[in-house]
Amino acid sequence: QHESNGKCDGDSRSMNYIYLQPNITLGDRRELFFSFGPRGLIYIGDLGDNPDIEEFRGNIEFHTVLGQGGGVQLAGIGRVGNDWERGSVQLDLSFPIRKLTGNSFDIYLHGQYFKGFGETLIDYDQSTEAFRLGISIVR
């Protein structure tokens, strides 16, 4: 997977990694379900701009989702930094509002909370906390 901040020159940051993520889902995704997917990742290529990002983002993530396919969903991502005092948690709550489009395509009211390290590729070594509210077309 490739991540980039989309900036250029001195503010440009990017990294590549490969990962393995087995997923376990309990229940029917059209009804109430719970999904859990631990992700192990290995950074590859040049990390010259972020040489110690692995210390803050770690090599293990835990992805979870609880909800209904056509209803409310709560998703979470937990990262364990290589130093247990680092890492992060992200929670995403989404609610379908497709009636606003005449049921022609899916659209979601989306709330997100993030706390920890590694949210951005420039300030990955700074602990941040943020809450966002918006509209999404994918969840």
Order of alpha helices (4+ residues) and beta strands (2+ residues): beta-beta-beta-beta-alpha-beta-beta-beta-beta-beta
